[in-house]
């Protein structure tokens, strides 16, 4: 080229789950791809996910109605990509690479070994597609090239391509390199951004009201947890974990995506049990302390904490007032508490919000700015805990790769 710039069919910025998979899929379709990432280490989010075993997809995702497991300002946006690239297709790739895996809980699939196996698989797929990979390599200014397409400034020199893919993720876990790069790129090219917020994140509770429960840190138990108005009520049946600062565990991470500041949570600590009936029966038949009888329904530490707060509950159950037992039963089955906030992006597994899907094609991930694509977490699509966000990364990357290939072939046959 006369201007000395290196040219590609497509440049993918961000070598996480979505970026690696998109680059590999596009490269294997004949697209000349450059993959660029500023981090020293490759795909850190994959590496640390699932306790180091990578919860790489969820086989329970229903491709006929995939939006059930995702939220966003337009939850139906994700249907097209997710229905065209199903979990089984990614599982087939995992099996081709000889990676052993297991189902842990509710369709969640994990590597038997290390999450590094998934990273190595994606890198092998990139090599099979002839992808050129620059990492670590920072990205500077991005704009239109005089010769057409996008010009990307890097320490290795300027590069250009008619198609540019942003796969830089969200703001969660900044300690491994998360940044707002993708949102800034969207705004630079006139696209809208839904305000980002931490999701799949522990919730915190401040003030003296939490003091009686801070001592329960480390206690885990299955609960049903709810939040939202009657019309938009959301609930999950999962394990909850008490922490020194609040609540965590799968139940709380799931509900945190739907929780809004100022809204209460309603928690049933004995799901499937008629607590009022159980306490009434105990009153008729037992002379044990209330805390001891309550410990048959919930963990003893929690029973002791609740009984210890009220003098009316610190007596044998056969001496307890019916009203006190009724209030206790209601508290166990419908405990209402309002979080003061979240643990923030440092502890959030993903970022909700992102590039507004009204400005993107659900078929191709291309934005209203021609040749500019956004995939993965940077988009306003957020999945449930349990492999759904990785499946969105694979599916949105696959849809984008197909589009890159079709457009590259069309450009190749255009005159001039």
N, C-alpha and C positions, 0 to 999 in steps of 0.2 A: 504494500500500500504506500502511496506517495507520501502520506503524512507520518509514516512510521508507527502508527498505532496497530496493535494486534487486534484482529477481528474474529468474532465468534458469531454463531447463529443465535445463541442465548447466553446470558450471564445470570447465574443464580447466586444471590447474596444471602449467606447463612447456611452453614453446614450442620444443621441439627437434623432432626428426624425428617421434616418435610423437605428441606433443601437437598439432603443427600439422596432421598428417594426420587425426588423430581429430576435431579441431575442424571441419576442412573437410568431412569425410565426414558427420559428424553434422549440421552446419549445412545441407548440401545435402539432407538427409533431413527437413528441417523442424524441427530441434531449435534452440531459441534458446540459443546458446552464448556463454559468456564465456571467453576464453583469457587467462591471466595468466602473466607470467614476470618474474623479478626482474632479469634481465640487461639491460645496456645494448644489447648486440648480439643479433640474432636468430639462433638455430640455429648457434651457433659451431662445434659439433661437425660439422655438415654442411659448413660453410665450410672447415674445415681438413682434412677427410677426403680420402683419395686424392691427397695432394699438391696439394690445392686444386682437384681435378677431381671429387670425390665419387664414390666407388665405391658407387653407389646401390642395386645389387642384384647377384645372381648367378644367371644363367640356368641353371646346372647343378643348382640345388636340385630335388630330386625330391619333388614334392608328394605322392607315394604313400608316401614314407618320409622326410619332412623331418627327423626327429629325428636322422638320421645326422650332420648337420652342426651339432648343438647339444648342449650339456651342461647339466646341472642335477640337483638331487636326484631329480627326476622327468622324465627326458628326453622321455617321451612326451607330456607336457603340451602342448608346442608344436604337436603334429600337427594339431589341429583348426583353429586359426587359420591356420597356414601352408598347409594344404590348401585352405582356402576363399578365400585371397587369394594367388594365385601371382605369381611374378616377372613373367610376361607381362602381368598386369593393370597393374602399375606401369609397365612399359615402354610400354604403350599410352598411359598418361597423359603420359609423357615425350614420346612422339611427337606427341600432340595439341597439346602446347605448343611444338612445333617445335624441341625440344632435340636437337642432334646428339650421338651417343654412339658408343663403340667398345668392343669386347671386348679386354681387354689380356692376360688369362692365366686359364685354367681357369674360364671363365664369368663372370669379373669385368667388370662394365660401368661405364665411366667417361664423364663428359661430355667431348666434344671441347674445349669451352671451359672455363668456370669453374663451380665448385660453386655459385656464387651463382645460377646458372640454376635449380637444384633448389629453392633457398630461395624465389626469386621465384615459381616455379611453385606451391609450397605456399601462399604468401601469396595468390596469385591465386585458388587454390581456396578459401581461407578467405573471401575477399571474395565469391566466388560463393555461398557458403553463409551470407552475412550475419553472419559471426562478429564479435563485438565483442572487440577485442584491446587489452589493457592491458599496455604494456611500455615502459620498466621500471616495474614495480610489485611491491613486496614483499608477501608474504603473512604475516599475523600468526596469531593464534589461529584454530583451526578447531574447530567444535563443532556441536551440534544447535541449530537455530533454534527459538525458541518457536512459530513458525508452521509448523514441520515442515521436514524436510530439513536441509541443511547451511548453517551460517552461517560465512562466511569474512571475516575482518577484513583490510582493506587501507588504505593511506594515502588512497585515494579514497573510503573509506567501506565499510561492511559490505555484503556481497552474500549472497544465499542461493539455493540450488537444491536440488531433491530428489535430484540426482545429481552426484557429484563424482568427477573423474578425476585421478589422480596420474600424471604423465608427466615426473617431474623427474630421471630418469636415475640414474646411480650416482656413484661417488667418483672416477672416472678423469678426469684432466686438470683438477685443481682450479684451475689458473690461468685457466680460462675459465668459472669459476663453479660447478663441480660441488659438490654438498653432500649431506649425509645426510638431507635433508628428507623424502624418500619413505619411508625406513626409519623415521624418527621418527613419521610419520603412521600407518604400518602398526601400530607398537607402541602408539600412542595408542588405536587402536581394537581392540586385542586380537589382532592378527594376528602370526604368527610370521615371523621374518626369518632366512634362512640367512646365516651369517657372510660378509660381503663380502670379496673379495680381488682384487688386481690380476690382469687377464687380458690376453692378447695383449700381453705385456710382455717387454722384454729381460731376460735372466738375467745375474746377476753372479757373479764368482768371486774370492774373497779369498785373501790369503796368498801365500807364496812360490811355491806350486804354479802360480800363474797367470803369474808373472813371465816365463817364456820365451815366452808367447803374447801378452803385452801389445804387443810390437813388431809384431804382425801386424794391428794396428788398421787397418781399411779394406779388408782382404782379404775378398772374397766368392767363394763357390763353391757349386755344387749338392751337397747331401748328402741322405742318408736319416737321420732322427733319430727316436729311440724313447725311451719312458719307460713306467713302470708294471709291474705284476706280470704274470706269464705269462697269467693269465686276463683282465686288463684292459690288455694291451699296446696302446699307441697309437703309430703312426708316420706320418711325413709325408716326402714327397720334395719339397724346396723349396730355395731358396737360403739359405745361412747367411752371416752377416757377423760378423767379429771386430771388437770394440771395445776401447777402452782398459781398460774395466772388466769385460768379459765377452763374451757372444755375443748377437747380435740377428739381424735379417733374418727373412723370412717363415717359415723353418723353425722358428726359435726362438720367434717370436711364437705360432705354431700350437701347438707342444708345451707352451708355458708354461701354457696353460689346463689341461692335464692333469697337469703336474708338481706334485709335493707336496714340501715341504721335507724334505731328507734323502735323497731318492731320486736315483739317478744317471741321467744321460742316456747313451745309447749312440749314437754317431755313426759312420756309414759315409761316409768322405770320397771314396770312389770307387765310388758305387753302380753296379751292373751290371758291375763289373770283378772278375775273379778276381785279386786283387793278388798272392797267393802264387805263382800260375802265371806272372804277368807278371814278377815279380822273378826267379823261377827261370830263365825263358827268357833274361832279360837277363844273368844270371850266366854262362850257357853261351856267350853270343855277344858280350858287351861287356867292355871294359876301362875304361869311364867310371866316375867317382865315383858312389857310391850315390845321393847327392843329385841328381846329373844324371839318372840313370835314373828316380828317383822323381818327378822333375819332369815326366815324361811322363804320370804318373797323377794328380798333384795340382799346384796352383800352386807355382812354384819357391820362393816365400817360405816356404810351409808345408814343402816338402821340405827346405829349408835349416835350418829351425828344428828339425825332428825329427832330421835327421842330425847336427846340431851338438850335440845333447844326449848322444850316446853315442859314445865313442871307437871302439867296434867298427864304427860305421857311417861313419867318416871315412876311407874307403879305397876303392880301386877295387872294383866290385861282384864281379868275378871272384875277388877275394881274401877276400870276406866269408864268415863261417861260416854254414852253412845255418840254424843255430839263431837267429842274429841276424836274418837275413832273414825267417824265419818269425815272429819276435816283431814285427818292423816291419810285416809284412803284417797281422798280427792287430790291431795298433794302428791302422792306417789304416782297416781294415774294421770294427773294433768298439772305437773309442776310448770308454772310460768315464770320465766326469767328473761330479762332483757340484756343482751350483751352491750358492753360499752364500746366495743370495737373489735378489730381483728389483729392477728399477729403481723399483718402487713405482708409486703412482697417477699420479705426475707424468708418467711415460712410458707408462703402460698405455692401450691404445686403448679398452678396456671394463672393466667391473667384473663379475666372476663373483659368484654368490650373489645375495641380494636377497630380496624378498618371497616367502615360502614358497608354492609353487604348490598345496600341499595346502589352502590357505585361499582359493584362487581358483577360479572356474569356467573351464575351458578353452574353453567355448563363448562366453562373454561377457566375461571378464576381471573380472567382478564378484566382490568378496570376500564373506566370510561376514558382513561388516557391510553391511547392505542399502544399495544405492545408491552404494557406494564401490568404485571400479575402479582397477586398477593396470595400466599398459601400458609396453612398451618395456624399456629397460635396468634399470629399478628392480626388475623381476621376476627371479626365479631361472631365467633362460633366457639362455644365452650361446652365440653362434654362432662358427663358424670365421672366420678372417680372409678377407676377399674379398667383402664385400657382404652376408654372411648376417645380420649384426646389424641392418643397415638394413632388410632384408626382414622381420625379426622386428618391427621398429618399425612398418612399414607394416601387416603382417598382424594384429598384436595391436590396433593402432589401429582397423583396419577392423572387426574382430570387436566391439570395444567400441562403435564408432559405430552399428553395426546394433542392438546391445542398447539403447543410449541412445534411439534412435529408436522402437523397439518399446515401451519402457517409457513414454516421453513420450506416445506416442499413447494407450496404455492409461490413463495418469493423466488425460489430457485428457477422456476420456469417462466417467471415474468420477464418480458423483454427489457434489455438494458440493465 
